[in-house]
Amino acid sequence: MRLTFGLLDTDGDGSLSEDEVHRAVGRIFSSVDENGDGKIDLDEIQSFIRGSSINGTNSEDTP
Ligand SMILES: [Ca+2]
């Protein structure tokens, strides 16, 4: 959690300004928005969650 806070606190003053929060949300949004269409759909959310929590183990739905 402290690591995450450090990533969000880009100017390192120990607190998050509204601007820093907006930028963080923007970064999260664009990393979830895989095809870059400016919208996040359910597939993108699921693939983001899958990719961030279980890395490498992709055995649940093989085509
Ligand atoms: Ca999208």
N, CA, C, O and the ligand as a Tripos MOL2 file, in Angstrom:
@<TRIPOS>MOLECULE
protein
  253   251    64     0     0
PROTEIN
NO_CHARGES

@<TRIPOS>ATOM
      1 N           0.8320   -1.2170    0.0000 N.3       1 MET1
      2 CA          0.0000    0.0000    0.0000 C.3       1 MET1
      3 C           0.8570    1.2540    0.0000 C.2       1 MET1
      4 O           0.5580    2.2320   -0.6850 O.2       1 MET1
      5 N           1.9420    1.2050    0.7930 N.am      2 ARG2
      6 CA          2.8360    2.3520    0.8270 C.3       2 ARG2
      7 C           3.5060    2.5770   -0.5380 C.2       2 ARG2
      8 O           3.7390    3.7080   -0.9630 O.2       2 ARG2
      9 N           3.8050    1.4510   -1.2070 N.am      3 LEU3
     10 CA          4.3970    1.5320   -2.5340 C.3       3 LEU3
     11 C           3.4320    2.1940   -3.5120 C.2       3 LEU3
     12 O           3.8230    3.0480   -4.3080 O.2       3 LEU3
     13 N           2.1550    1.7840   -3.4400 N.am      4 THR4
     14 CA          1.1410    2.3750   -4.3090 C.3       4 THR4
     15 C           1.0160    3.8680   -4.0490 C.2       4 THR4
     16 O           0.9250    4.6670   -4.9810 O.2       4 THR4
     17 N           1.0140    4.2320   -2.7790 N.am      5 PHE5
     18 CA          0.9110    5.6440   -2.4180 C.3       5 PHE5
     19 C           2.0820    6.4330   -2.9920 C.2       5 PHE5
     20 O           1.9100    7.5340   -3.5140 O.2       5 PHE5
     21 N           3.2800    5.8510   -2.8870 N.am      6 GLY6
     22 CA          4.4600    6.4970   -3.4360 C.3       6 GLY6
     23 C           4.3690    6.7100   -4.9360 C.2       6 GLY6
     24 O           4.8500    7.7130   -5.4620 O.2       6 GLY6
     25 N           3.7460    5.7560   -5.6210 N.am      7 LEU7
     26 CA          3.5690    5.8880   -7.0640 C.3       7 LEU7
     27 C           2.5990    7.0100   -7.4010 C.2       7 LEU7
     28 O           2.7780    7.7310   -8.3820 O.2       7 LEU7
     29 N           1.5520    7.1490   -6.5590 N.am      8 LEU8
     30 CA          0.5460    8.1800   -6.8220 C.3       8 LEU8
     31 C           1.0660    9.5650   -6.4550 C.2       8 LEU8
     32 O           0.7600   10.5540   -7.1210 O.2       8 LEU8
     33 N           1.8560    9.6180   -5.3860 N.am      9 ASP9
     34 CA          2.3790   10.8920   -4.9030 C.3       9 ASP9
     35 C           3.5820   11.3140   -5.7480 C.2       9 ASP9
     36 O           4.7320   11.1570   -5.3370 O.2       9 ASP9
     37 N           3.2970   11.8480   -6.9230 N.am     10 THR10
     38 CA          4.3610   12.0850   -7.9010 C.3      10 THR10
     39 C           5.3110   13.2000   -7.4870 C.2      10 THR10
     40 O           6.4780   13.1680   -7.8770 O.2      10 THR10
     41 N           4.8590   14.1880   -6.7110 N.am     11 ASP11
     42 CA          5.7810   15.2360   -6.2750 C.3      11 ASP11
     43 C           6.4110   14.9240   -4.9180 C.2      11 ASP11
     44 O           7.2320   15.6930   -4.4190 O.2      11 ASP11
     45 N           6.0180   13.7780   -4.3160 N.am     12 GLY12
     46 CA          6.6690   13.2950   -3.1100 C.3      12 GLY12
     47 C           6.4680   14.1520   -1.8770 C.2      12 GLY12
     48 O           7.3050   14.1280   -0.9750 O.2      12 GLY12
     49 N           5.3800   14.9090   -1.8100 N.am     13 ASP13
     50 CA          5.1590   15.7570   -0.6280 C.3      13 ASP13
     51 C           4.4110   15.0320    0.4860 C.2      13 ASP13
     52 O           4.0920   15.6290    1.5140 O.2      13 ASP13
     53 N           4.1310   13.7420    0.2820 N.am     14 GLY14
     54 CA          3.5010   12.9540    1.3380 C.3      14 GLY14
     55 C           1.9890   13.0110    1.3430 C.2      14 GLY14
     56 O           1.3470   12.4110    2.2050 O.2      14 GLY14
     57 N           1.4090   13.7300    0.3850 N.am     15 SER15
     58 CA         -0.0440   13.7540    0.2870 C.3      15 SER15
     59 C          -0.4350   13.7840   -1.1910 C.2      15 SER15
     60 O           0.3720   14.1100   -2.0620 O.2      15 SER15
     61 N          -1.6900   13.4360   -1.4440 N.am     16 LEU16
     62 CA         -2.1580   13.3860   -2.8190 C.3      16 LEU16
     63 C          -3.0180   14.5990   -3.1300 C.2      16 LEU16
     64 O          -4.0480   14.8110   -2.4900 O.2      16 LEU16
     65 N          -2.6070   15.3930   -4.1020 N.am     17 SER17
     66 CA         -3.4430   16.5040   -4.5350 C.3      17 SER17
     67 C          -4.5060   15.9810   -5.4960 C.2      17 SER17
     68 O          -4.4140   14.8580   -5.9910 O.2      17 SER17
     69 N          -5.5060   16.8020   -5.7490 N.am     18 GLU18
     70 CA         -6.5660   16.4190   -6.6800 C.3      18 GLU18
     71 C          -5.9760   16.1040   -8.0490 C.2      18 GLU18
     72 O          -6.4140   15.1810   -8.7360 O.2      18 GLU18
     73 N          -4.9830   16.8830   -8.4240 N.am     19 ASP19
     74 CA         -4.3310   16.6780   -9.7090 C.3      19 ASP19
     75 C          -3.6460   15.3170   -9.7860 C.2      19 ASP19
     76 O          -3.7330   14.6180  -10.7960 O.2      19 ASP19
     77 N          -2.9570   14.9510   -8.6900 N.am     20 GLU20
     78 CA         -2.2860   13.6480   -8.6590 C.3      20 GLU20
     79 C          -3.2850   12.5020   -8.7270 C.2      20 GLU20
     80 O          -3.0450   11.4930   -9.3910 O.2      20 GLU20
     81 N          -4.4140   12.6660   -8.0300 N.am     21 VAL21
     82 CA         -5.4470   11.6360   -8.0720 C.3      21 VAL21
     83 C          -6.0120   11.5170   -9.4820 C.2      21 VAL21
     84 O          -6.2190   10.4100   -9.9790 O.2      21 VAL21
     85 N          -6.2600   12.6520  -10.1250 N.am     22 HIS22
     86 CA         -6.7750   12.6250  -11.4960 C.3      22 HIS22
     87 C          -5.8040   11.9350  -12.4370 C.2      22 HIS22
     88 O          -6.2010   11.1390  -13.2870 O.2      22 HIS22
     89 N          -4.5290   12.2500  -12.2740 N.am     23 ARG23
     90 CA         -3.5270   11.6210  -13.1410 C.3      23 ARG23
     91 C          -3.4530   10.1160  -12.8980 C.2      23 ARG23
     92 O          -3.3150    9.3290  -13.8350 O.2      23 ARG23
     93 N          -3.5480    9.7240  -11.6110 N.am     24 ALA24
     94 CA         -3.4980    8.3000  -11.2810 C.3      24 ALA24
     95 C          -4.6860    7.5700  -11.8830 C.2      24 ALA24
     96 O          -4.5380    6.4830  -12.4400 O.2      24 ALA24
     97 N          -5.8700    8.1740  -11.7690 N.am     25 VAL25
     98 CA         -7.0680    7.5610  -12.3360 C.3      25 VAL25
     99 C          -6.9160    7.4480  -13.8570 C.2      25 VAL25
    100 O          -7.3010    6.4450  -14.4570 O.2      25 VAL25
    101 N          -6.3520    8.4890  -14.4660 N.am     26 GLY26
    102 CA         -6.1310    8.4580  -15.9100 C.3      26 GLY26
    103 C          -5.1910    7.3430  -16.3200 C.2      26 GLY26
    104 O          -5.4050    6.6720  -17.3300 O.2      26 GLY26
    105 N          -4.1350    7.1490  -15.5170 N.am     27 ARG27
    106 CA         -3.1820    6.0710  -15.8320 C.3      27 ARG27
    107 C          -3.8260    4.7000  -15.6840 C.2      27 ARG27
    108 O          -3.6320    3.8130  -16.5160 O.2      27 ARG27
    109 N          -4.6050    4.5390  -14.5970 N.am     28 ILE28
    110 CA         -5.2930    3.2660  -14.3930 C.3      28 ILE28
    111 C          -6.2750    3.0280  -15.5320 C.2      28 ILE28
    112 O          -6.3590    1.9290  -16.0810 O.2      28 ILE28
    113 N          -7.0140    4.0730  -15.8760 N.am     29 PHE29
    114 CA         -7.9990    3.9560  -16.9540 C.3      29 PHE29
    115 C          -7.3420    3.5090  -18.2430 C.2      29 PHE29
    116 O          -7.8220    2.5850  -18.8990 O.2      29 PHE29
    117 N          -6.2350    4.1640  -18.6160 N.am     30 SER30
    118 CA         -5.6380    3.8130  -19.8900 C.3      30 SER30
    119 C          -4.9580    2.4550  -19.8650 C.2      30 SER30
    120 O          -4.8070    1.8150  -20.9060 O.2      30 SER30
    121 N          -4.5400    2.0020  -18.6610 N.am     31 SER31
    122 CA         -3.9580    0.6650  -18.6310 C.3      31 SER31
    123 C          -5.0340   -0.4170  -18.6900 C.2      31 SER31
    124 O          -4.7650   -1.5350  -19.1290 O.2      31 SER31
    125 N          -6.2530   -0.0880  -18.2490 N.am     32 VAL32
    126 CA         -7.3600   -1.0400  -18.3850 C.3      32 VAL32
    127 C          -7.9150   -1.0070  -19.8100 C.2      32 VAL32
    128 O          -8.3050   -2.0370  -20.3590 O.2      32 VAL32
    129 N          -7.9450    0.1990  -20.4050 N.am     33 ASP33
    130 CA         -8.4890    0.3730  -21.7510 C.3      33 ASP33
    131 C          -7.4970   -0.1300  -22.7970 C.2      33 ASP33
    132 O          -6.7350    0.6420  -23.3790 O.2      33 ASP33
    133 N          -7.5250   -1.4450  -23.0200 N.am     34 GLU34
    134 CA         -6.5150   -2.0950  -23.8560 C.3      34 GLU34
    135 C          -6.5380   -1.6140  -25.3040 C.2      34 GLU34
    136 O          -5.4820   -1.4230  -25.9070 O.2      34 GLU34
    137 N          -7.7300   -1.4150  -25.8680 N.am     35 ASN35
    138 CA         -7.7960   -1.0260  -27.2730 C.3      35 ASN35
    139 C          -7.8050    0.4850  -27.4610 C.2      35 ASN35
    140 O          -7.8890    0.9770  -28.5860 O.2      35 ASN35
    141 N          -7.7180    1.2190  -26.3540 N.am     36 GLY36
    142 CA         -7.5610    2.6650  -26.4350 C.3      36 GLY36
    143 C          -8.7230    3.4150  -27.0500 C.2      36 GLY36
    144 O          -8.5280    4.4910  -27.6160 O.2      36 GLY36
    145 N          -9.9420    2.8690  -26.9530 N.am     37 ASP37
    146 CA        -11.0870    3.5640  -27.5360 C.3      37 ASP37
    147 C         -11.7240    4.5520  -26.5650 C.2      37 ASP37
    148 O         -12.7540    5.1520  -26.8730 O.2      37 ASP37
    149 N         -11.1100    4.7210  -25.3870 N.am     38 GLY38
    150 CA        -11.6370    5.6730  -24.4200 C.3      38 GLY38
    151 C         -12.7820    5.1410  -23.5940 C.2      38 GLY38
    152 O         -13.3960    5.8760  -22.8200 O.2      38 GLY38
    153 N         -13.0720    3.8540  -23.7580 N.am     39 LYS39
    154 CA        -14.1390    3.2260  -22.9840 C.3      39 LYS39
    155 C         -13.6240    1.9240  -22.4100 C.2      39 LYS39
    156 O         -12.8120    1.2330  -23.0240 O.2      39 LYS39
    157 N         -14.1140    1.5980  -21.2140 N.am     40 ILE40
    158 CA        -13.7280    0.3390  -20.5900 C.3      40 ILE40
    159 C         -14.9270   -0.5960  -20.6070 C.2      40 ILE40
    160 O         -15.9660   -0.3030  -20.0150 O.2      40 ILE40
    161 N         -14.7720   -1.7280  -21.2960 N.am     41 ASP41
    162 CA        -15.8670   -2.6960  -21.2750 C.3      41 ASP41
    163 C         -15.5330   -3.8630  -20.3400 C.2      41 ASP41
    164 O         -14.4340   -3.9540  -19.7920 O.2      41 ASP41
    165 N         -16.5140   -4.7450  -20.1770 N.am     42 LEU42
    166 CA        -16.3690   -5.8260  -19.2050 C.3      42 LEU42
    167 C         -15.1670   -6.7150  -19.5140 C.2      42 LEU42
    168 O         -14.4580   -7.1500  -18.6070 O.2      42 LEU42
    169 N         -14.9410   -6.9840  -20.8120 N.am     43 ASP43
    170 CA        -13.8020   -7.8150  -21.2000 C.3      43 ASP43
    171 C         -12.4890   -7.1970  -20.7550 C.2      43 ASP43
    172 O         -11.6000   -7.8930  -20.2650 O.2      43 ASP43
    173 N         -12.3710   -5.8900  -20.9260 N.am     44 GLU44
    174 CA        -11.1370   -5.2000  -20.5460 C.3      44 GLU44
    175 C         -10.9390   -5.2270  -19.0330 C.2      44 GLU44
    176 O          -9.8190   -5.4000  -18.5500 O.2      44 GLU44
    177 N         -12.0320   -5.0540  -18.2870 N.am     45 ILE45
    178 CA        -11.9400   -5.1280  -16.8290 C.3      45 ILE45
    179 C         -11.5120   -6.5190  -16.3850 C.2      45 ILE45
    180 O         -10.6340   -6.6720  -15.5360 O.2      45 ILE45
    181 N         -12.1550   -7.5460  -16.9800 N.am     46 GLN46
    182 CA        -11.8160   -8.9150  -16.5970 C.3      46 GLN46
    183 C         -10.3820   -9.2440  -16.9440 C.2      46 GLN46
    184 O          -9.6840   -9.8750  -16.1500 O.2      46 GLN46
    185 N          -9.9310   -8.8320  -18.1080 N.am     47 SER47
    186 CA         -8.5580   -9.1320  -18.4940 C.3      47 SER47
    187 C          -7.5630   -8.3580  -17.6450 C.2      47 SER47
    188 O          -6.4640   -8.8440  -17.3780 O.2      47 SER47
    189 N          -7.9440   -7.1370  -17.2110 N.am     48 PHE48
    190 CA         -7.0780   -6.3810  -16.3230 C.3      48 PHE48
    191 C          -6.9540   -7.0620  -14.9630 C.2      48 PHE48
    192 O          -5.8530   -7.2140  -14.4340 O.2      48 PHE48
    193 N          -8.0850   -7.4700  -14.4040 N.am     49 ILE49
    194 CA         -8.0810   -8.1480  -13.1020 C.3      49 ILE49
    195 C          -7.3000   -9.4480  -13.1850 C.2      49 ILE49
    196 O          -6.4910   -9.7540  -12.3100 O.2      49 ILE49
    197 N          -7.5470  -10.2090  -14.2420 N.am     50 ARG50
    198 CA         -6.8520  -11.4760  -14.4170 C.3      50 ARG50
    199 C          -5.3480  -11.2460  -14.5560 C.2      50 ARG50
    200 O          -4.5390  -11.9560  -13.9590 O.2      50 ARG50
    201 N          -4.9950  -10.2550  -15.3440 N.am     51 GLY51
    202 CA         -3.5830   -9.9930  -15.5960 C.3      51 GLY51
    203 C          -2.8390   -9.4880  -14.3790 C.2      51 GLY51
    204 O          -1.6500   -9.7630  -14.2220 O.2      51 GLY51
    205 N          -3.5300   -8.7410  -13.5020 N.am     52 SER52
    206 CA         -2.8220   -8.1650  -12.3720 C.3      52 SER52
    207 C          -2.7810   -9.0850  -11.1640 C.2      52 SER52
    208 O          -1.8420   -9.0190  -10.3720 O.2      52 SER52
    209 N          -3.7990   -9.9550  -11.0070 N.am     53 SER53
    210 CA         -3.8230  -10.8040   -9.8210 C.3      53 SER53
    211 C          -3.1200  -12.1360  -10.0370 C.2      53 SER53
    212 O          -2.2640  -12.5200   -9.2410 O.2      53 SER53
    213 N          -3.4750  -12.8450  -11.1100 N.am     54 ILE54
    214 CA         -2.8430  -14.1440  -11.3420 C.3      54 ILE54
    215 C          -1.9600  -14.0430  -12.5860 C.2      54 ILE54
    216 O          -2.4420  -14.1640  -13.7120 O.2      54 ILE54
    217 N          -0.6960  -13.8250  -12.3750 N.am     55 ASN55
    218 CA          0.2110  -13.7240  -13.5050 C.3      55 ASN55
    219 C           0.7330  -15.0890  -13.9260 C.2      55 ASN55
    220 O           1.2810  -15.8370  -13.1170 O.2      55 ASN55
    221 N           0.5550  -15.4000  -15.2000 N.am     56 GLY56
    222 CA          1.1180  -16.6280  -15.7370 C.3      56 GLY56
    223 C           0.1820  -17.8130  -15.6890 C.2      56 GLY56
    224 O           0.2230  -18.6590  -16.5830 O.2      56 GLY56
    225 N          -0.6620  -17.9020  -14.6740 N.am     57 THR57
    226 CA         -1.5750  -19.0320  -14.5940 C.3      57 THR57
    227 C          -2.8610  -18.7240  -15.3410 C.2      57 THR57
    228 O          -3.7410  -18.0330  -14.8270 O.2      57 THR57
    229 N          -2.9600  -19.2360  -16.5420 N.am     58 ASN58
    230 CA         -4.1100  -18.9460  -17.3810 C.3      58 ASN58
    231 C          -4.8180  -20.2400  -17.7600 C.2      58 ASN58
    232 O          -4.9910  -20.5520  -18.9380 O.2      58 ASN58
    233 N          -5.2240  -20.9860  -16.7370 N.am     59 SER59
    234 CA         -5.7580  -22.3200  -17.0050 C.3      59 SER59
    235 C          -7.2740  -22.3760  -16.9160 C.2      59 SER59
    236 O          -7.8660  -23.4230  -17.1780 O.2      59 SER59
    237 N          -7.9170  -21.2650  -16.5480 N.am     60 GLU60
    238 CA         -9.3510  -21.3310  -16.3040 C.3      60 GLU60
    239 C         -10.1990  -21.3860  -17.5730 C.2      60 GLU60
    240 O         -11.1760  -22.1320  -17.6380 O.2      60 GLU60
    241 N          -9.8210  -20.5870  -18.5930 N.am     61 ASP61
    242 CA        -10.5920  -20.6850  -19.8460 C.3      61 ASP61
    243 C          -9.6690  -20.7460  -21.0660 C.2      61 ASP61
    244 O          -9.3190  -19.7230  -21.6540 O.2      61 ASP61
    245 N          -9.2940  -21.9450  -21.4190 N.am     62 THR62
    246 CA         -8.4870  -22.1210  -22.6140 C.3      62 THR62
    247 C          -9.4170  -22.3810  -23.7930 C.2      62 THR62
    248 O         -10.3090  -23.2250  -23.7040 O.2      62 THR62
    249 N          -9.2190  -21.6690  -24.8860 N.am     63 PRO63
    250 CA        -10.1210  -21.8070  -26.0330 C.3      63 PRO63
    251 C         -10.0390  -23.1650  -26.7270 C.2      63 PRO63
    252 O         -10.7490  -23.4030  -27.7040 O.2      63 PRO63
    253 CA        -11.6650    0.1090  -24.4070 Ca       64 CA64
@<TRIPOS>BOND
     1     1     2 1
     2     2     3 1
     3     3     4 2
     4     3     5 am
     5     5     6 1
     6     6     7 1
     7     7     8 2
     8     7     9 am
     9     9    10 1
    10    10    11 1
    11    11    12 2
    12    11    13 am
    13    13    14 1
    14    14    15 1
    15    15    16 2
    16    15    17 am
    17    17    18 1
    18    18    19 1
    19    19    20 2
    20    19    21 am
    21    21    22 1
    22    22    23 1
    23    23    24 2
    24    23    25 am
    25    25    26 1
    26    26    27 1
    27    27    28 2
    28    27    29 am
    29    29    30 1
    30    30    31 1
    31    31    32 2
    32    31    33 am
    33    33    34 1
    34    34    35 1
    35    35    36 2
    36    35    37 am
    37    37    38 1
    38    38    39 1
    39    39    40 2
    40    39    41 am
    41    41    42 1
    42    42    43 1
    43    43    44 2
    44    43    45 am
    45    45    46 1
    46    46    47 1
    47    47    48 2
    48    47    49 am
    49    49    50 1
    50    50    51 1
    51    51    52 2
    52    51    53 am
    53    53    54 1
    54    54    55 1
    55    55    56 2
    56    55    57 am
    57    57    58 1
    58    58    59 1
    59    59    60 2
    60    59    61 am
    61    61    62 1
    62    62    63 1
    63    63    64 2
    64    63    65 am
    65    65    66 1
    66    66    67 1
    67    67    68 2
    68    67    69 am
    69    69    70 1
    70    70    71 1
    71    71    72 2
    72    71    73 am
    73    73    74 1
    74    74    75 1
    75    75    76 2
    76    75    77 am
    77    77    78 1
    78    78    79 1
    79    79    80 2
    80    79    81 am
    81    81    82 1
    82    82    83 1
    83    83    84 2
    84    83    85 am
    85    85    86 1
    86    86    87 1
    87    87    88 2
    88    87    89 am
    89    89    90 1
    90    90    91 1
    91    91    92 2
    92    91    93 am
    93    93    94 1
    94    94    95 1
    95    95    96 2
    96    95    97 am
    97    97    98 1
    98    98    99 1
    99    99   100 2
   100    99   101 am
   101   101   102 1
   102   102   103 1
   103   103   104 2
   104   103   105 am
   105   105   106 1
   106   106   107 1
   107   107   108 2
   108   107   109 am
   109   109   110 1
   110   110   111 1
   111   111   112 2
   112   111   113 am
   113   113   114 1
   114   114   115 1
   115   115   116 2
   116   115   117 am
   117   117   118 1
   118   118   119 1
   119   119   120 2
   120   119   121 am
   121   121   122 1
   122   122   123 1
   123   123   124 2
   124   123   125 am
   125   125   126 1
   126   126   127 1
   127   127   128 2
   128   127   129 am
   129   129   130 1
   130   130   131 1
   131   131   132 2
   132   131   133 am
   133   133   134 1
   134   134   135 1
   135   135   136 2
   136   135   137 am
   137   137   138 1
   138   138   139 1
   139   139   140 2
   140   139   141 am
   141   141   142 1
   142   142   143 1
   143   143   144 2
   144   143   145 am
   145   145   146 1
   146   146   147 1
   147   147   148 2
   148   147   149 am
   149   149   150 1
   150   150   151 1
   151   151   152 2
   152   151   153 am
   153   153   154 1
   154   154   155 1
   155   155   156 2
   156   155   157 am
   157   157   158 1
   158   158   159 1
   159   159   160 2
   160   159   161 am
   161   161   162 1
   162   162   163 1
   163   163   164 2
   164   163   165 am
   165   165   166 1
   166   166   167 1
   167   167   168 2
   168   167   169 am
   169   169   170 1
   170   170   171 1
   171   171   172 2
   172   171   173 am
   173   173   174 1
   174   174   175 1
   175   175   176 2
   176   175   177 am
   177   177   178 1
   178   178   179 1
   179   179   180 2
   180   179   181 am
   181   181   182 1
   182   182   183 1
   183   183   184 2
   184   183   185 am
   185   185   186 1
   186   186   187 1
   187   187   188 2
   188   187   189 am
   189   189   190 1
   190   190   191 1
   191   191   192 2
   192   191   193 am
   193   193   194 1
   194   194   195 1
   195   195   196 2
   196   195   197 am
   197   197   198 1
   198   198   199 1
   199   199   200 2
   200   199   201 am
   201   201   202 1
   202   202   203 1
   203   203   204 2
   204   203   205 am
   205   205   206 1
   206   206   207 1
   207   207   208 2
   208   207   209 am
   209   209   210 1
   210   210   211 1
   211   211   212 2
   212   211   213 am
   213   213   214 1
   214   214   215 1
   215   215   216 2
   216   215   217 am
   217   217   218 1
   218   218   219 1
   219   219   220 2
   220   219   221 am
   221   221   222 1
   222   222   223 1
   223   223   224 2
   224   223   225 am
   225   225   226 1
   226   226   227 1
   227   227   228 2
   228   227   229 am
   229   229   230 1
   230   230   231 1
   231   231   232 2
   232   231   233 am
   233   233   234 1
   234   234   235 1
   235   235   236 2
   236   235   237 am
   237   237   238 1
   238   238   239 1
   239   239   240 2
   240   239   241 am
   241   241   242 1
   242   242   243 1
   243   243   244 2
   244   243   245 am
   245   245   246 1
   246   246   247 1
   247   247   248 2
   248   247   249 am
   249   249   250 1
   250   250   251 1
   251   251   252 2
@<TRIPOS>SUBSTRUCTURE
     1 MET1         2 RESIDUE 1 A MET
     2 ARG2         6 RESIDUE 1 A ARG
     3 LEU3        10 RESIDUE 1 A LEU
     4 THR4        14 RESIDUE 1 A THR
     5 PHE5        18 RESIDUE 1 A PHE
     6 GLY6        22 RESIDUE 1 A GLY
     7 LEU7        26 RESIDUE 1 A LEU
     8 LEU8        30 RESIDUE 1 A LEU
     9 ASP9        34 RESIDUE 1 A ASP
    10 THR10       38 RESIDUE 1 A THR
    11 ASP11       42 RESIDUE 1 A ASP
    12 GLY12       46 RESIDUE 1 A GLY
    13 ASP13       50 RESIDUE 1 A ASP
    14 GLY14       54 RESIDUE 1 A GLY
    15 SER15       58 RESIDUE 1 A SER
    16 LEU16       62 RESIDUE 1 A LEU
    17 SER17       66 RESIDUE 1 A SER
    18 GLU18       70 RESIDUE 1 A GLU
    19 ASP19       74 RESIDUE 1 A ASP
    20 GLU20       78 RESIDUE 1 A GLU
    21 VAL21       82 RESIDUE 1 A VAL
    22 HIS22       86 RESIDUE 1 A HIS
    23 ARG23       90 RESIDUE 1 A ARG
    24 ALA24       94 RESIDUE 1 A ALA
    25 VAL25       98 RESIDUE 1 A VAL
    26 GLY26      102 RESIDUE 1 A GLY
    27 ARG27      106 RESIDUE 1 A ARG
    28 ILE28      110 RESIDUE 1 A ILE
    29 PHE29      114 RESIDUE 1 A PHE
    30 SER30      118 RESIDUE 1 A SER
    31 SER31      122 RESIDUE 1 A SER
    32 VAL32      126 RESIDUE 1 A VAL
    33 ASP33      130 RESIDUE 1 A ASP
    34 GLU34      134 RESIDUE 1 A GLU
    35 ASN35      138 RESIDUE 1 A ASN
    36 GLY36      142 RESIDUE 1 A GLY
    37 ASP37      146 RESIDUE 1 A ASP
    38 GLY38      150 RESIDUE 1 A GLY
    39 LYS39      154 RESIDUE 1 A LYS
    40 ILE40      158 RESIDUE 1 A ILE
    41 ASP41      162 RESIDUE 1 A ASP
    42 LEU42      166 RESIDUE 1 A LEU
    43 ASP43      170 RESIDUE 1 A ASP
    44 GLU44      174 RESIDUE 1 A GLU
    45 ILE45      178 RESIDUE 1 A ILE
    46 GLN46      182 RESIDUE 1 A GLN
    47 SER47      186 RESIDUE 1 A SER
    48 PHE48      190 RESIDUE 1 A PHE
    49 ILE49      194 RESIDUE 1 A ILE
    50 ARG50      198 RESIDUE 1 A ARG
    51 GLY51      202 RESIDUE 1 A GLY
    52 SER52      206 RESIDUE 1 A SER
    53 SER53      210 RESIDUE 1 A SER
    54 ILE54      214 RESIDUE 1 A ILE
    55 ASN55      218 RESIDUE 1 A ASN
    56 GLY56      222 RESIDUE 1 A GLY
    57 THR57      226 RESIDUE 1 A THR
    58 ASN58      230 RESIDUE 1 A ASN
    59 SER59      234 RESIDUE 1 A SER
    60 GLU60      238 RESIDUE 1 A GLU
    61 ASP61      242 RESIDUE 1 A ASP
    62 THR62      246 RESIDUE 1 A THR
    63 PRO63      250 RESIDUE 1 A PRO
    64 CA64       253 GROUP 0 **** ****
